[in-house]
Amino acid sequence: MSFLRLLCTSIAFLFVLLSPAASNISGSTKRRREEVIAHRGAVATDDGRCSKIGVDVLRIGGHAVDAAVAASLCLGVVSPASSGIGGGAFMLLREANGKAQAFDMRETAPLKASMNMYAGNAALKATGALSVAVPGELAGLHKAWKQHGRLPWERLVKPAEILARKGFKISPYLRTQMESSKSAILADKGLRQVFTSNGELLQVGDICYNKKLAETLRKISIYGTKPFYNGSIGLNLVRDIQRAGGIMTLNDLKRYEVKMREPISANILGLKVLSIPPPSSGGVSMVLALNILTQYAVPSGLSGSLGIHRLIESLKHAFAVRMNLGDPEFVDVSKFVTDMISLEFAKKLKSTIYDNMTFGPNHYGGSSGNTPPPAPPNFIRPGKKPLSSMTPTIVLKDEKLKGVVGASGGSNIIAATTEVFLNHFARGLDPLSSVMAPRIYHQLIPNVVMYENWTTVTGDHFEVSSRIRSDLQKKGHILRGLAGGAISQFIVHKLEGRKVKGSSGELVAVSDPRKGGIPAGF
């Protein structure tokens, strides 16, 4: 009898393992390389090299957590602008016995941090040494591995170390990120050593070597997390940060603690939806938007321009209530979490949505939505975790897997994950089409609809139709084109799909072409 292990992380990759048995069956692509059909296990990440590393781990009997460790460390090497051991993450895990866990490995503010530390220079929040929080990804991955891992830790770290030491090809997406950060790279000796040659940025296809990261990973593979949080790596990290004007200390690293949290759970369209609770706002915000939207006729009430308008209004409500959220260790968010997953609360908010018009920000959120920015629940405090929008999500039907979905892309994650969910589970689109559909984004403030209008590194052009844009403008929406957005990963489990011996159906894994990701399966 096959069994099921699910893992969904917020570093924009997803894993599903349906059977522990090894197999000679290869995943096959259908129509596009961004879609793979598999029967025993699948991995969808931002980079095909990391998807393959994750699947290689599954093939040799690794747990889904083993694959998560290996693939995430790989992403930190080949896609360093998006993730890495210097940052944080969330992990959502569901075992075959139905037990679900949420690993909170979000970064924390250093103990010397203060509420007014960015006063007079808001740019310091995003760049420079003062923007550096205490990293949690490595601690979280290691804790998850200690609880669930099957393979040796060194085996999981080694692929990333090899990529960093022996070199990897610059991907088109990484090259665009390098170009956007060109001045910062050229101004920093360490970055120049990694990302330039003869004073010029490396080009797509050039080999990039990161020898210092390779050495860091080598030590971590042998000694675990100790060198990073209470040893030579941590000392060097703190020294470099402080020399650049930062405030992190070795004591901050020593004190870092991964938090185990209870996943949120909601019933939507007869499906059980699991996601991450605060300090991520993603799960509860998505559930609130979905609870509002699924009160309309499905799918007809969610179709066309009117369906997009209703989506926008639901997102505006979700972002209004979201302003009350923060780190639950510092802020009591229980009432707002209860509201955001309550169908009755969603019904009240739906009654304030008008199909012929939109409103200003003060209209949204009901009694829970009257906290204008800046939002005190998310003010900086020593040791506090900043609010996140990460939305790793597991979807079940009668306790059997239906899908996993997640995304990267900051606060745009919430809308993207909501739209992919709606596209497949409400509108009936196939998995690839659900990810490929052009998206809209709204965060309430500014009161502007951002709509996709861009050509990606894969050559795909994403644009919301002019007819829909015109209809939205007639309802009072202000629109602005967006050359970017969130990057989604999506895996669907089809119980009715073709089965092979020992499997329980078919897995369809999709990586978002907006970033050039490629899934893998077996």
Sequence and secondary structure as in RCSB ss.txt:
>XXXX:A:sequence
MSFLRLLCTSIAFLFVLLSPAASNISGSTKRRREEVIAHRGAVATDDGRCSKIGVDVLRIGGHAVDAAVAASLCL
GVVSPASSGIGGGAFMLLREANGKAQAFDMRETAPLKASMNMYAGNAALKATGALSVAVPGELAGLHKAWKQHGR
LPWERLVKPAEILARKGFKISPYLRTQMESSKSAILADKGLRQVFTSNGELLQVGDICYNKKLAETLRKISIYGT
KPFYNGSIGLNLVRDIQRAGGIMTLNDLKRYEVKMREPISANILGLKVLSIPPPSSGGVSMVLALNILTQYAVPS
GLSGSLGIHRLIESLKHAFAVRMNLGDPEFVDVSKFVTDMISLEFAKKLKSTIYDNMTFGPNHYGGSSGNTPPPA
PPNFIRPGKKPLSSMTPTIVLKDEKLKGVVGASGGSNIIAATTEVFLNHFARGLDPLSSVMAPRIYHQLIPNVVM
YENWTTVTGDHFEVSSRIRSDLQKKGHILRGLAGGAISQFIVHKLEGRKVKGSSGELVAVSDPRKGGIPAGF
>XXXX:A:secstr
    EEEEESSS EEEE  SS      EE SSTTEEEESSEEEE SSHHHHHHHHHHHHTT  HHHHHHHHHHHH
HHH TTT  TTS EEEEEE TTS EEEEEE  B  TT  TTTTTT GGGGTSSGGG  B  HHHHHHHHHHHH  
S HHHHHHHHHHHHHH EE  HHHHHHHHHTHHHHHH HHHHHHHEETTEE  TT EE  HHHHHHHHHHHHHTT
HHHHHSHHHHHHHHHHHHTT    HHHHHH   EEE  EEEEETTEEEEE  TTB HHHHHHHHHHHHTTS TTG
GGSHHHHHHHHHHHHHHHHHHHTT   TTTS  HHHHHHHT HHHHHHHHTT  TT    GGGSSGGG    SS 
GGG   TT    B    EEEEETTEEEEEEEEESTTHHHHHHHHHHIIIIIT   HHHHHHS  EE  SSS  EE
EEEEE TTS EEE  HHHHHHHHHTT  EEEES   EEEEEEEETTS   TT  SEEEEEE TTTT   EE 
